[in-house]
Amino acid sequence: MAEAIKVLNTVAEKYNHKFVYHYCLAGGAAIDKTGKCLPQETLDKVLSADSTLLGAVGGPKWDNESPENRPEKALLGIRKAMQVYANLRPQKLFKELDSPLKANIVGSGIDIMIVRELVSGVYFGQHSESVENTEKTATDIMKYTENEIKRVAKVAFELSLKRSGNLLLVDKANVLATSKLWRKVVGDMAKSYPNVNVSYMYVDNCAMQLIKNPSKIDVILTENMFGDILSDEASAIVGSIGMAGSCSIGDGSRGFYEAIHGSAPDIAGKDIANPIGMISSASMMLKNSFGMFDEAKSIERAIELFIQNGYRTQDIMQPDKKLVKCSEVGDIICSYIIGRSWCQATRSGIWQQLMLIHTGSTCNLQVYCVSNIKF
C-alpha cells in the first residue's frame, strides 16, 4: 500500500492535484482494537467517501475468530454496503515476463478481462451447520435474482464492445439452477448487443482453457465464486498474482479498488512483496472513479517502463534482471511518472480527500478512501 501512496502523491504533484489521506480500521487490526472486524465508524467513512483503496485484510492470527467476525467479513461487508456489484480483474502478460505456460500456448499474448459479480451468490447466501441423525451437516445457499445478473452483465457487454466484441459467459448450467438463469438473462440481453459475440462455457472447461488456450479468451463474465477462483488462476499464468489489480464498481462513480492477492504472511516484513497489483489498482481508481485518464495512463506507462528496463521483484525475477525490494518499486515507478511529459498537466488543481484505513493484515497493509472531489 505504501508504494501505491507514493505513486498517488507523485501523480498529485505532477498534475496539480491534492490527495488527503484519512486513516481508519478494518479487518484484523479492527478486531484487535475494537473487537469487530468492521466497526460502524469505518463503514460510515467508507460510505461517505468517493472511493476506497483496500489492502489485504487477513492473517493466521485471526483464524480462530467466529465466522461472522473473521477479517474477510470486513471485506465482504464493505463490498455489500457499497453495492459495488461488478468486479473487473484485468489479467495481462507483459511480453518481457515469463508465463509458466509454453510459448506456443501463450501465442500472440494473454490479455483477459474477468468481470465477476461481487455482492451476491454463495458468498452472501445463508450458511448453516447442523447435526442431522447424529451426522454433522453443512449448507451454503447460492441465490441470484434476474436484476443482479442484468446489472453486471451490462458492464461486461459494454466492456466487450470496447475490446474484441467477444464475451464468454462461464457457468455450470448443466447442474446449477442459478447458472441456467444466468444463461437465460445473458442470452436475452445479447439481442440488444448485436456487435457482441456471446459464447458459453462450463466453469470446469474454462479452468482448462485458461491453461490450454488463454490467448483465445477476451472478456469473461461469471458469478461470484467462479470469478474468485478463475481470476486467481489467470493471475498465475500472467506471471504472478502480485501483478494483478482490480476495480469494483456499482451504479455511480464511487469504486472499491484492491490488489487481488492476500496478506502473504510467509513474506511479511521481508520487503520482497510485489506492489504492482496495488499500484495498478490505484491507477484504475483514477481512471474509473475520477475520470483522470491522463494520470492513470502515466502510471500504466511507468509500470511498463519498470518491466521493460529490467526491474523485477522476487516473484517475477528472471536471469540477468535487476532485483529490487518492495520499498524501491514505488520510487522507480514515480521516477518514470515525473520524467515523462511533465508539461502535460493542463488541468486546474483538484482537491481529493482520501481515507486511510488500516486493514490489520500481517503485512501491515492499509485502505484508503477518497472523498469530496472538487473541480
C-alpha positions as CSV (number, residue, x, y, z in Angstrom):
1,M,0.0,0.0,0.0
2,A,2.8,2.4,0.8
3,E,4.1,2.2,-2.7
4,A,0.7,3.0,-4.2
5,I,0.5,6.1,-2.0
6,K,4.0,7.2,-3.2
7,V,2.6,6.9,-6.7
8,L,-0.6,8.8,-6.0
9,N,1.4,11.6,-4.3
10,T,3.7,11.8,-7.4
11,V,0.7,12.0,-9.7
12,A,-0.8,14.7,-7.5
13,E,2.4,16.7,-7.7
14,K,2.7,16.3,-11.5
15,Y,-0.9,17.1,-12.3
16,N,-1.5,19.8,-9.6
17,H,-4.0,17.8,-7.5
18,K,-4.0,17.2,-3.8
19,F,-4.9,14.0,-2.0
20,V,-5.7,13.9,1.7
21,Y,-5.5,10.5,3.4
22,H,-7.8,9.5,6.2
23,Y,-6.9,6.5,8.4
24,C,-9.4,4.1,9.9
25,L,-9.6,0.4,10.9
26,A,-10.9,-2.8,9.3
27,G,-10.1,-6.5,9.3
28,G,-7.6,-7.8,11.8
29,A,-6.4,-4.5,13.2
30,A,-10.0,-3.6,13.9
31,I,-10.6,-6.8,15.7
32,D,-7.5,-6.2,17.9
33,K,-8.6,-2.7,18.8
34,T,-12.4,-2.8,18.8
35,G,-13.3,-6.5,18.8
36,K,-15.2,-6.1,15.5
37,C,-13.8,-6.7,12.0
38,L,-15.7,-3.8,10.6
39,P,-16.5,-1.1,13.0
40,Q,-19.5,1.1,12.2
41,E,-17.2,4.2,12.2
42,T,-15.2,2.7,9.4
43,L,-18.3,1.7,7.4
44,D,-19.7,5.2,7.8
45,K,-16.5,6.7,6.4
46,V,-16.3,4.4,3.5
47,L,-19.9,5.2,2.5
48,S,-19.3,8.9,2.7
49,A,-16.2,8.6,0.5
50,D,-15.9,8.7,-3.2
51,S,-13.7,5.7,-3.5
52,T,-11.8,3.1,-1.4
53,L,-8.4,1.6,-1.9
54,L,-8.0,-1.5,0.1
55,G,-5.0,-3.6,1.3
56,A,-5.1,-7.3,2.3
57,V,-7.2,-7.9,5.4
58,G,-6.4,-11.3,6.9
59,G,-3.7,-13.4,8.6
60,P,-3.4,-16.5,10.7
61,K,-3.6,-14.5,13.9
62,W,-7.3,-14.3,13.5
63,D,-8.1,-17.8,12.3
64,N,-10.0,-18.6,15.5
65,E,-12.4,-15.7,15.2
66,S,-16.1,-16.6,14.8
67,P,-17.2,-17.0,11.2
68,E,-19.1,-13.7,11.4
69,N,-16.0,-11.8,12.7
70,R,-13.3,-13.1,10.5
71,P,-11.2,-10.4,8.8
72,E,-12.5,-11.4,5.4
73,K,-16.0,-10.5,6.6
74,A,-14.9,-6.9,6.7
75,L,-14.1,-7.1,3.0
76,L,-17.5,-8.7,2.2
77,G,-19.3,-6.1,4.4
78,I,-17.7,-3.2,2.6
79,R,-18.5,-4.6,-0.8
80,K,-22.1,-5.2,0.1
81,A,-22.6,-1.9,1.7
82,M,-21.1,0.0,-1.2
83,Q,-23.1,-2.2,-3.7
84,V,-20.1,-2.5,-6.0
85,Y,-21.5,-5.4,-7.9
86,A,-19.1,-5.6,-10.8
87,N,-15.5,-6.6,-10.1
88,L,-13.1,-6.1,-13.0
89,R,-10.0,-8.1,-12.9
90,P,-7.6,-7.5,-15.9
91,Q,-5.0,-10.2,-16.5
92,K,-2.4,-9.2,-19.0
93,L,1.0,-10.8,-19.7
94,F,3.8,-8.3,-20.3
95,K,5.8,-9.7,-23.2
96,E,9.0,-9.3,-21.1
97,L,7.8,-11.6,-18.4
98,D,7.7,-15.3,-18.2
99,S,4.5,-17.3,-18.1
100,P,4.5,-20.9,-16.7
101,L,2.8,-21.8,-19.9
102,K,4.8,-22.8,-23.0
103,A,5.4,-20.1,-25.6
104,N,3.3,-21.9,-28.2
105,I,0.4,-21.8,-25.8
106,V,0.8,-18.2,-24.9
107,G,0.8,-17.5,-28.6
108,S,0.1,-13.9,-29.5
109,G,-0.2,-12.9,-25.8
110,I,-2.6,-13.0,-22.9
111,D,-5.0,-10.1,-22.3
112,I,-8.1,-11.2,-20.4
113,M,-10.7,-9.1,-18.6
114,I,-12.7,-11.1,-15.9
115,V,-16.0,-9.5,-14.9
116,R,-17.1,-11.1,-11.7
117,E,-20.4,-10.5,-9.9
118,L,-19.4,-9.4,-6.4
119,V,-22.2,-8.9,-4.0
120,S,-24.4,-11.9,-4.3
121,G,-24.2,-15.7,-4.9
122,V,-23.0,-18.3,-2.4
123,Y,-20.6,-15.9,-0.6
124,F,-23.6,-13.8,0.5
125,G,-26.1,-16.7,0.9
126,Q,-27.2,-18.4,4.1
127,H,-24.6,-20.6,5.7
128,S,-25.5,-23.2,8.3
129,E,-24.1,-26.1,10.2
130,S,-26.2,-28.6,12.0
131,V,-26.4,-32.2,13.2
132,E,-28.9,-34.5,11.4
133,N,-29.4,-38.0,12.7
134,T,-26.1,-37.7,14.6
135,E,-24.2,-36.7,11.5
136,K,-22.7,-33.2,11.0
137,T,-24.2,-31.4,8.1
138,A,-23.4,-28.0,6.4
139,T,-25.3,-26.0,3.9
140,D,-24.4,-23.0,1.8
141,I,-27.1,-21.3,-0.4
142,M,-26.3,-19.7,-3.8
143,K,-29.0,-17.3,-4.9
144,Y,-29.3,-14.9,-7.8
145,T,-32.0,-12.6,-9.0
146,E,-32.6,-11.5,-12.6
147,N,-31.7,-7.9,-11.8
148,E,-28.4,-8.9,-10.0
149,I,-27.4,-10.7,-13.2
150,K,-28.5,-7.9,-15.6
151,R,-26.6,-5.1,-14.0
152,V,-23.2,-6.9,-14.0
153,A,-23.9,-8.4,-17.5
154,K,-24.4,-4.8,-18.8
155,V,-20.9,-3.9,-17.6
156,A,-19.5,-6.9,-19.4
157,F,-21.3,-6.2,-22.6
158,E,-20.1,-2.6,-22.6
159,L,-16.5,-3.7,-22.0
160,S,-16.7,-6.2,-24.8
161,L,-17.8,-3.5,-27.2
162,K,-14.6,-1.6,-26.3
163,R,-12.4,-4.6,-26.8
164,S,-12.7,-7.5,-29.3
165,G,-16.5,-7.8,-29.2
166,N,-16.3,-11.3,-27.7
167,L,-18.0,-12.2,-24.4
168,L,-17.7,-15.6,-22.7
169,L,-20.3,-16.5,-20.0
170,V,-18.8,-19.0,-17.6
171,D,-21.3,-21.1,-15.6
172,K,-22.3,-24.6,-14.6
173,A,-25.7,-24.6,-16.3
174,N,-25.7,-28.4,-16.7
175,V,-26.1,-28.7,-12.9
176,L,-27.0,-25.4,-11.2
177,A,-30.3,-23.6,-11.4
178,T,-28.6,-20.3,-10.9
179,S,-26.4,-20.9,-13.9
180,K,-29.5,-21.7,-16.0
181,L,-30.9,-18.3,-15.0
182,W,-27.6,-16.6,-15.9
183,R,-27.7,-18.1,-19.4
184,K,-31.3,-17.0,-20.0
185,V,-30.7,-13.5,-18.8
186,V,-27.5,-13.0,-20.7
187,G,-29.0,-14.6,-23.8
188,D,-31.9,-12.2,-23.7
189,M,-29.6,-9.2,-23.2
190,A,-27.4,-10.3,-26.2
191,K,-30.3,-9.4,-28.5
192,S,-29.6,-5.7,-27.6
193,Y,-25.9,-6.1,-28.4
194,P,-25.7,-7.3,-32.0
195,N,-22.0,-6.4,-32.2
196,V,-21.0,-8.7,-29.2
197,N,-20.5,-12.3,-29.9
198,V,-21.6,-14.2,-26.8
199,S,-20.4,-17.8,-26.1
200,Y,-21.0,-20.1,-23.2
201,M,-18.6,-22.4,-21.3
202,Y,-18.8,-24.5,-18.2
203,V,-16.5,-23.4,-15.4
204,D,-14.5,-26.6,-15.3
205,N,-13.8,-26.3,-19.1
206,C,-12.9,-22.7,-18.6
207,A,-10.4,-23.6,-16.0
208,M,-8.8,-25.9,-18.5
209,Q,-9.0,-23.5,-21.4
210,L,-7.2,-20.8,-19.4
211,I,-4.3,-23.2,-19.4
212,K,-4.6,-24.6,-22.9
213,N,-5.8,-21.6,-25.0
214,P,-5.6,-18.4,-22.9
215,S,-4.9,-16.2,-25.9
216,K,-8.4,-17.1,-27.3
217,I,-10.2,-15.6,-24.3
218,D,-11.0,-11.9,-24.0
219,V,-13.9,-10.9,-21.7
220,I,-15.2,-13.5,-19.1
221,L,-18.5,-12.8,-17.3
222,T,-19.2,-15.1,-14.4
223,E,-20.8,-15.3,-10.9
224,N,-19.0,-14.5,-7.6
225,M,-17.3,-17.8,-6.6
226,F,-16.4,-18.9,-10.1
227,G,-14.8,-15.4,-10.7
228,D,-12.9,-15.6,-7.5
229,I,-11.3,-18.9,-8.5
230,L,-10.7,-18.2,-12.2
231,S,-9.1,-14.8,-11.6
232,D,-6.6,-16.3,-9.2
233,E,-5.8,-19.0,-11.8
234,A,-5.5,-16.4,-14.6
235,S,-3.1,-14.3,-12.4
236,A,-0.7,-17.3,-12.2
237,I,-0.4,-17.6,-16.0
238,V,0.5,-14.0,-16.5
239,G,3.5,-14.2,-14.2
240,S,2.4,-13.5,-10.6
241,I,-0.7,-12.8,-8.5
242,G,1.3,-9.8,-7.3
243,M,0.9,-8.1,-10.7
244,A,-2.9,-8.1,-10.6
245,G,-5.1,-5.2,-9.5
246,S,-8.9,-5.0,-9.5
247,C,-11.7,-2.5,-9.7
248,S,-15.2,-2.9,-8.2
249,I,-17.9,-0.6,-9.4
250,G,-21.6,-0.1,-8.9
251,D,-24.1,2.4,-10.4
252,G,-22.2,5.6,-9.6
253,S,-18.6,6.7,-9.9
254,R,-17.6,5.5,-6.5
255,G,-15.5,2.4,-6.6
256,F,-13.6,-0.1,-4.5
257,Y,-10.1,-0.9,-5.5
258,E,-7.7,-3.7,-4.3
259,A,-4.9,-5.9,-5.4
260,I,-6.3,-9.5,-5.7
261,H,-3.5,-11.1,-3.6
262,G,-4.0,-11.9,0.1
263,S,-1.9,-10.9,3.0
264,A,1.0,-13.4,2.4
265,P,2.1,-13.9,6.0
266,D,5.1,-16.0,4.8
267,I,6.8,-13.0,3.4
268,A,5.6,-10.3,5.9
269,G,8.3,-7.9,6.9
270,K,10.9,-9.1,4.3
271,D,10.4,-6.2,1.9
272,I,10.0,-8.6,-1.1
273,A,6.3,-8.4,-1.9
274,N,5.3,-7.2,-5.4
275,P,3.3,-3.9,-5.0
276,I,2.4,-3.6,-8.7
277,G,-1.0,-5.0,-8.2
278,M,-1.8,-2.3,-5.7
279,I,-0.3,0.4,-7.8
280,S,-2.4,-0.8,-10.8
281,S,-5.5,-0.7,-8.6
282,A,-4.7,3.0,-7.7
283,S,-4.4,3.7,-11.5
284,M,-7.8,2.0,-12.1
285,M,-9.2,4.2,-9.3
286,L,-8.0,7.4,-11.0
287,K,-9.5,6.3,-14.4
288,N,-12.8,4.7,-13.4
289,S,-13.9,6.8,-10.4
290,F,-12.3,10.2,-11.1
291,G,-12.0,10.4,-14.9
292,M,-8.3,11.1,-14.6
293,F,-7.4,9.3,-17.8
294,D,-4.0,11.0,-18.4
295,E,-3.0,10.4,-14.8
296,A,-3.9,6.8,-14.9
297,K,-2.1,6.4,-18.2
298,S,1.1,7.8,-16.7
299,I,1.0,5.1,-14.1
300,E,0.4,2.4,-16.6
301,R,3.2,3.6,-18.8
302,A,5.5,3.8,-15.8
303,I,4.8,0.2,-14.9
304,E,5.6,-0.8,-18.5
305,L,8.9,1.1,-18.3
306,F,9.7,-0.6,-15.0
307,I,9.3,-4.0,-16.6
308,Q,10.9,-3.1,-19.9
309,N,14.0,-1.7,-18.2
310,G,14.6,-5.0,-16.4
311,Y,13.5,-4.3,-12.8
312,R,11.9,-7.3,-11.0
313,T,10.6,-8.2,-7.6
314,Q,11.4,-11.6,-6.3
315,D,8.2,-13.3,-7.6
316,I,8.9,-12.3,-11.2
317,M,12.7,-12.5,-11.1
318,Q,14.5,-13.6,-14.3
319,P,18.2,-14.2,-15.1
320,D,20.2,-11.1,-15.7
321,K,17.4,-8.8,-14.4
322,K,17.7,-6.2,-11.6
323,L,16.2,-7.5,-8.3
324,V,14.6,-4.7,-6.3
325,K,12.8,-4.5,-2.9
326,C,9.2,-3.8,-2.5
327,S,10.0,-0.4,-1.0
328,E,12.0,0.5,-4.1
329,V,9.4,-0.3,-6.7
330,G,7.3,2.8,-6.0
331,D,10.4,5.1,-6.2
332,I,11.3,3.7,-9.6
333,I,7.8,4.0,-11.0
334,C,7.5,7.5,-9.6
335,S,10.7,8.5,-11.4
336,Y,9.2,7.4,-14.7
337,I,6.0,9.3,-14.0
338,I,7.9,12.5,-13.3
339,G,10.3,12.0,-16.1
340,R,7.6,11.7,-18.8
341,S,5.7,14.7,-20.2
342,W,5.7,16.9,-17.1
343,C,4.3,19.7,-19.1
344,Q,1.1,17.7,-19.9
345,A,-0.5,18.8,-16.7
346,T,-3.1,21.2,-18.1
347,R,-6.0,20.9,-15.7
348,S,-6.6,23.2,-12.8
349,G,-5.9,21.8,-9.3
350,I,-8.2,19.1,-8.0
351,W,-8.6,18.6,-4.2
352,Q,-9.1,15.0,-3.1
353,Q,-9.6,13.6,0.3
354,L,-8.6,10.0,0.9
355,M,-9.4,8.0,4.0
356,L,-6.6,5.7,5.2
357,I,-7.9,2.5,6.7
358,H,-5.6,0.1,8.4
359,T,-6.8,-3.4,7.5
360,G,-4.7,-5.3,10.0
361,S,-3.1,-7.7,7.6
362,T,0.1,-9.5,8.6
363,C,1.9,-7.3,6.1
364,N,0.5,-4.1,7.8
365,L,-1.3,-3.1,4.6
366,Q,-3.9,-0.3,4.6
367,V,-7.0,1.0,2.9
368,Y,-7.5,4.5,1.5
369,C,-10.9,6.0,0.8
370,V,-11.2,9.0,-1.5
371,S,-13.8,11.7,-0.7
372,N,-15.0,15.2,-1.6
373,I,-13.9,15.7,-5.1
374,K,-13.9,19.4,-6.2
375,F,-13.3,20.5,-9.7
